[in-house]
Amino acid sequence: MQSRIRDVRRAKGLTLADVAERCTPPTTAQTIGRLETGMRVLSLIWINRIADALGVDSSDLVALPDQQYLPVAAVLQDDGTFAPTKEERIMVPNIGGTMVGLRIAVSTGEYRRGDELWMEQLQLDAYATALNLDVLVPRPGGRFLFGRLLGREAGKLHILPLEAGARQQVVTDPAWIAKAVRLIRKL
């Protein structure tokens, strides 16, 4: 089985030691490295532990045979842009049944017209994972509220819309929200 642990870890900007510390119970960076490279057998128990540490679904850590990827041609570093020293690739994420999309039709906040957001739907017990992130909140009548989740208090969400000068909105806990997990921007 080919794993995507390294790809997901790097995408989240975490080191091997960071992931090792977040595991329950904690482990060593060396163990995570061996699991990433296939030097150690990646069991279902390890997949679940690492997925929890990275805050992703365990299915996001497994590369599927028909899954597509992009070869990495260059890496932008502090001292310039260079060809990778070994083969690297960017895998297309596994899209589960809890993902929804948001198309940006007008520039707002840090988003540009034409951007697309991949958003992960969350149930009530997982709202805290979206704190200080951009979220999509369903409203009555087929409308939605999109903005930054500032907090949740006494069954109410506090959301700051991204438009300049917008006022904070307070929404009674909806059945679900979706947090932004990936920005797709055309150049």
Secondary structure, DSSP 8 states (H G I E B T S, - for coil): --B-HHHHHHHTT--HHHHHHHSSS---HHHHHHHHHTSS---HHHHHHHHHHHTS-GGGGB--TT--EEE---EEETTEEE--SS--EEE-----TTEEEEE--S-BTTB-TT-EEEEEEEEGGGGGGGTTSEEEEEEGGGEEEEEEEEEEETTEEEEEESSTT---EEEE--SEEEEEEEEE---
